Amino acid sequence: MKMHEVTTAADRREFLQVAQALYRNDPNWIQPLDKDIEAVFDPAQNKFFKKGECTRWILKDEQGKALGRVAAFVNKQYKQEQATGGIGFFECVEDQQAAHFIFDHCRKWLQDRGMEAMDGPINFGERLTWWGLLVDGFHTPLYQMNYNPPYYQALFESYGFQLYFSQFCFACGIETQLQEKHLERHKIISKNPDYRAVPLKKTQLEKFAKDFTYVYNKAWAGHGGGKEIEERTTIKMFKNMKPVLDESLIWFTYYKDEPIAIWVNLPDLNQWFGKLHGKFGLLQKLYFLWLKKFGTCDRIVGLVFGIIPEYQGKGVDAFMIVEAAKVIQQVSRYKQYEMQWIGDFNPKMISIAKSLDTSRNRTLITYRYLFDRNKAFHRHPILG
């Protein structure tokens, strides 16, 4: 076996084809858009190349047949207990020797760059996408969520990867009635005119993007590496999302005009993109527009829910949830709601998720492998 580095256009196509071959008979797999995968490895599109590096390979047997693939990366913004690199976009046949060959190669590449551990499978980018190994809930994945066969868990754990944190997804029906405690807290907050919850307006996209940045940096910047998101990055993200935004699904809460909470949801794009077979050229874009207008998309995906620390524990979460539910539950096309993953290190958010009468419907795991096998292993710290 040998690892073939991806350098040419033909290599890039073969890298994508590895997954297509592995999942051709899996009815639950949804082929990601080629452009979304390639954007991760394009320095012109992925800002993490400014402070990091990334290489990807295809594992081939002696006859040149592809057995798997992987990417390894160093991200200097990924602050951890020890210098920690990442591996991701891993695919492999059901062969422990082949998987261990891939992991050995990644470990050496990372060690050569001063890393002392590797996390995987993760993304060369934000935690919102391509993060974690699926271990429970092998049904159709959400947009830009990892999906893999069940046997991958044994491949990672047999090598010595350990559970760094679990990632839980919770789901419920849109018609689910809110608990009485939410209604009571909403009633109390509603009496104070200084609080208001409003949906996003596409005509004021930059304003809402700036408000998102403010709340995100106050509520979340200390998580997952201690980095803040830049206002210009958020504005670009919101503008890129504009074609698929549903104004009724994105909510902001203010106190005396200060943004204090955000709840960002999108339609499940995979219900549309899953019909495009990875392509997004002109014909696919036209088909996508047709699907948006006439096709079915009945699932909402919760991406971000955050409250700045000064207003946590005051019922702001219930106030925003109830205000949003009044609108969202009237949109007849939506039937299901699923939250993007919540780490087991975040008990407050898990508590909020459970309070919506959700059930856990899939679990992913972020694994860590320490190169010094005598070093004490520590799981992700619990957030206060």
N, C-alpha and C positions, 0 to 999 in steps of 0.2 A: 504494500500500500504506500501511497505517497500523497502529500498535500500539494495541490496545484494552486498557486496564487492567482487571484482574479486580477487581470491587468487589461485585457482586451475587450472589445465589444462582444466577441464570441464567448468569452469567459463569463461576462455579465449575463448573457442569455442563458448559458448553461447553469449558472448559479440559481437563476429563477426556476429553471426546468427541473432541478433536483426535487423541489417541493412538489411540483406538478406530478412527477412520476410516483412519488411516495403516497400521494393522497388521491390518486385517480379513482380509486374504488371506495373512497370515504364520502358518503352522502352529506356528512355534517361539515366537511371542510369548505370554507369559502375562500377562493383564491384572492389574495390581496392584489390591489392594483400594482402593476409593475412600477409605476412612477413613484408610488409611496415607498416601496422598498429601495429603489435606486436613489431617492432623495436623501436617505440616511447616509449613503456613501459618496455623496457629491459635495465637495468642499464649498461649492458656490451656493448650495442650498442649506447645508447643515453648519450652523455657527459653532458647533462643538469642535470642529477642526481647527479653530483659531487657537485653542488651548489643549489640543489633544491630537491623537493619531489613531488610525484604524486601518486594518488590513483584513481581507477575507480570502478564504480558500475553499476549494472543492476537494474532497477526499476521493481518490480514484484507486481502483485495484490495478493489478499488473497489466490487465488488458485495456485499461483506460476507461472502464465503466465507472460512472459516478456512484459512490456509496453514501455520500453525505456532504455537508457543507457547514461552514461556521464563519463568524467574524470575531475578531478580538480587537479591543480598543483600550486606550488610555485616555481618561478624561480628568484633567487636573482640577475641574470643578467638583468632582465626585469625592467629597471629603469623608474619610472613614478613619477608623481607629489606626489602621496601618495603610500604607500605600496599596490601593486596591484597583485592579483593572477589571475589565468586563469581557464577557463573551456573550454572543447572541446570534440570532438567526440560524440557530443550530437545527440541522435535520440529519437523520442517520437511519440506515436500515437497522433492523433488529439484530444487532451484532455487537456484543460487549467489547470485543477486541477492536472493532472499527471505531466505536465511540471513544474508547480509552486512547486510541491513537490520536484522535482529534484533540482530546483534552490535554494530552502530553504536549502536543505541538503548541497549543495556545499558552500553556503554562510556561514553556521555554521562551516564547515570544514576549510574554509579559515580564518574566524575570529579567530578560535582557534589557528591559526598560525600567528596571528598578522597582517593579511591583512585588508585593509580598503576599498577595492574595488575589483571587478572581471570583467575581460574582457572576451568576448566570442562571438562566438565560435572561439578559437584560438588554436595554437599548443604548446605542450611542447617542443619547439625547435625553429628553424628559421622561419621567416615570409614567406619564399618561399613556404612552404607547409602547407596544412590543416588550412588555415587561412580565417576567415570571413564567414558570412551567405549569401547564395545566395538569392537575392531579385528580380533579373531581368536577363533573359537569361537562361531559364530552358532547355537548350539543353545539349548534351553530354559534360561532364566536361573534362578539361585537366588533365593530369597525376598529382596525389596527390593534386588535387583541391577539396575543399568541394563542395558537391552537396546535396540539400535538397528539400523537398516539399515547395510550396509557403506558406503553413499555419504556418511554423516555425516562420516567421516574427511576426505574431500576438502573438505567444507564448512568444517570448522574450519581445516584447514591452508592452504587457499586464502586465508583471511582474514588469516593470519599467526600463528595460534596455534602455539606450539612445545611439544615434548614436555618436560614438567617431570619426570614419572616414569612408568614403566610399572608395571602391576599384573598380576601373574601368578597364575593359579589352577592348582593341581595336583590331580590325581585318581588314584585307584587302586581296585582291587577290594578288598572287605573281606577276602577270603580271602588276599590277598597276604602271603607269608611275610616276616617281619622279617629284616633283615640280621643276620649273625652278630655284627657289632660291637655292635649294640643288645643282643643277648642277653648278650654278655660284660660290657658295662658294667652291665647290670641285675644280673648275678650278683655283681659287686663291691659295688654299692650295697646289695643285699639282705642282705649280711652284717652291715651296720650297722643295729641295731635302732632307732636314732634316726630313720631315714628310714621313712616310710610313705606310700603312695598310696591314696586312698579316693575312691569315687564320691560325688556329691552325694546328699543325702537331703532329700526335700521337707518332711519333718517338722522340719528344722533349716534352713529356707531363709534366715532372717536371719543365722544364724551363717556360712553359706557365702557369703552376699552380702558380709558384712564381710571375710571372708578374701579374696574376689575383689578387693575394693577395695584392700586392703593390697598384694597382689601387683601388681595393675595399676598402681598409682601408683608403685611402686618400679621396675617393669620397663618401663613404657610412657609415663609422664607426660611424659617429655622428647621424645616424638615428636609430630609433627603439631600444634605450637602450644604445647607446654610447659604444658598445663593438667592438673590432677588431677581425677579423678572423685570426687564426694562420696558418702559412705557411704549417705546417704538416697536418692540417685539410683540406686545399685546395688540397694538393697533393693527400691525400686519396680520396677526393671527385672526383677529375679528374680521378683517376685510377678506381674507382667504376663505373664511367660513360663511361669508354673507350669502352665497348661493343656496346653502342648505340650512340656514338659520330659520327657525320658527319663533317669531317674537313671543308667542305665548309660553314658551318653554324656558326662557332665560329671565331670572328675577334678581332684582337688587333691592336691598333695604337700606333706608337712610334714617339718620337721626339728626334733625336740624340741618339737613342738606349734606351731612357727612356720610359717605358710603360706609356702612358697617357690616354688611353681609352680602354674599353672592350665592346664587344657585344656578348653575349652568347645565342645561340639558339639551340634547340634540335628538332628532329622529335617528333611528338606527340605520346608518348609511349602508350597512352591509345588506340590508333588504333590497337596496337598489344596486349597489356595486357588485353584489354576488352574481348578478345576471350578465356582467360585462366580461367575465373570464380574464380578468387582470389587465385588460386594455382600456385606454382612455383617449383614443384618437378622436377625430372629428365625428365619425359615425357613432362611436360610443357616447360622445357628449350629447349628440342629438337624441340618442336612445335614452340617455339618463334624464334629459329634460322631459321626454315623453313619460318615462316611469314616474317622475316626480308629480306629474299632472294627473296621470291616469292609473298608475300602479298602486300597489299596496305597501304601506309602511305603517305597521300598527304597534311598533315598539319604540319607547323613548329610552334614551341612555343618559343616565346622570353622570356628568363628568366631574364637576367641582361643586363642593358645598363648603363654605367657609364663613366664619364670623370673627371679627377682630377681637383680641383677648379682652378688651375692656367691656365688651357687651356679651360675653359668653356667660351662660348660666342665668340669664335674665328673661328667658322666654322668647328671645328674638328668633330662634330657630322655628318655634311653633307659629309665631306670627307670620313669618315668610311662607312657611309650608301651607298654612291655611289660606292665605291670600292667593298663592299660586294655584292651589287645588280648586278654588272657586272657578278659575278660568280653564285650567287644563282638563278637568273632569267634564267640561262641556264640549271639548273637541272630540267628536264621536269617532274619528278615525283611529285614535290611539286606544289600545286595549291593554298593553303591558308596559311595566316600568322596571328597568334594571339599572342598578348603580354600577358604575365602574368600580374596580376593586378598592377595598379599604384594607389597609395593613392591620395585622393583629396587634401592632404597636400603638394603635390609635383607638383606645377603648371608648372615648367620647363619641367619635363618629359611628362606631359600631352600635353604640347605645341608641343614637339617633335613628340609624337604619332599622334597628329592631323595633323601635317605637312606632314605625310606620306599618307594622304588621307584615313585614316582609319575611321571606324565607331565604336561606342561603342556597343559591342554585349553581354556584361553581366556585372552585378554589384553585388558586395558583400558588406557587412557591418560588421565592427568590432564594437560591442556594449560594453558599459561600464555601470556597476551598482555600484553606490557609496553606501556603507553601511550606512553612515550618510546621511539621506535623506534631511537634512537641509544644507548640504555643497554645495557650488556653483559648478556647473558642467562646465568643460572646455573641448572643443573639442581639438583634436590633433593640435599642433601648426603648422602653415604654414612654410615650409622650404624656406629659403632665396635663 
